[in-house]
């Protein structure tokens, strides 16, 4: 602003700095940051998960391998004593178990990656909480002594903005100019000091689940894991404790029914490493898809596919066991009387028995395998669509907020040009006056 001394211009002075912030819109931006960040985090991992599962028609998917095994038994039905066909069926069965093992390992890798990212995020959150606490203290001191605190408030807003991308928060203004930050559930995170998060992580297996064998995220001795529903941390927790375990549960369910249905037809082709077929108790076979193997006896003697694994004498042309596998292990019923096969479990899944899936409980093993892949593909498509919507909404809110609260560079540039032109005009006027006095002086002389 212009300064005057005795009515005469005496240069300029810096005016009082002010902030124009739409606090309601700002809170909406922070809330949407959390939502968009959570969805984006889930999309990245679910994309990798979908790639690991493949598509039903892909030659690299376990569903395709299961269909190949079914075709092998169809070929064996026409020539049951053919050693080459028997060996081919065993090889394709091994290929199927290898793919199930690999997909299961990919799921655990993604869970451990999410857990590692969660640990890193806790460190980032704590740094931001410390910054916010320190800035609250500085702002309180500045305002109590009538000093300018605008820049400090801007820095605090930037820290809170970054925090909202990591964890969903709630904020309100304190009487001393501070901003109190808490979880959505009301647990205090920062006021004049930081209340840091703590998390003790450990490697995750298919049998790991929160809260029994996975530690919670703590603040002042309180577990706040359930309060973290959005932000990248919320997305990571959802992946670790829900999305990925459900994918594992579907794979385990398919593997257990595959092994038990074959075994029920006197062809114990699939077992765990100890040579057993898990009972139909979901909590006991969590992670079975990562352990499923081919019965060593069948590997040593592929003819058992035709003869059966329970013993007995069969001639080379007998197709009883092969047809039973085709009709019942691969079919919907367990015997010629039309007794339905044991249904696929849809609830009580996972190591804690707390997971549910949205797949049909009845049907063939081939259909179930295709349903798994279709389910994950649909889940990824939905998250992908959600991410596009939430990101667009986030950008819209941020644009509106900046239009109302941020310094307009266009306006300030226009003001600068106006001032520059005014100084230029004044300089030309001074030059003209000087020339007039010079001409007048010369004329007098």
Buried (B, 14 or more C-beta within 10 A) or exposed (E): EEEEEEEEEEEEEEEEEEEEBBEEBBBBBBBBBBBBBBBBBBBBBBEBBBEBBBBBEEEEBBBBBBBBBBEBBEBBBEBBBBEEBBBBBBBBBBBBBBBBBBBBBBBBBBBBBBBBBBBEBBEBBBBBBBBBBBBBBBBBBBBEEEEEBEEBBBBBBEBBBBBBBBBBBBBEEEEBBBBBBBBBEEBBBBBBBBBBBEBEBEEBBBEBBBEEEBBBBBBEEBBBBEBBBBBBBBBBBBBBBBBBBBBBBBBBBBBBBBBBBBBBBBBBBBBBEEEEBBEBEBEEBBBBBBBBBBBEEBBEBBBBBBBBBEEEEBEEEBBBBBBBBBBBBBBBEBBEEEEEBBEBBBEBBBBBBBBEBEBEEEBBBBBBBBBBBBBBBEBBEEBBEBBEEBBEBBEEBBEBBEEEBEEEEEEEEEEEEEEEEEEEEEEEEEEEEEEEEEEEEEEEE
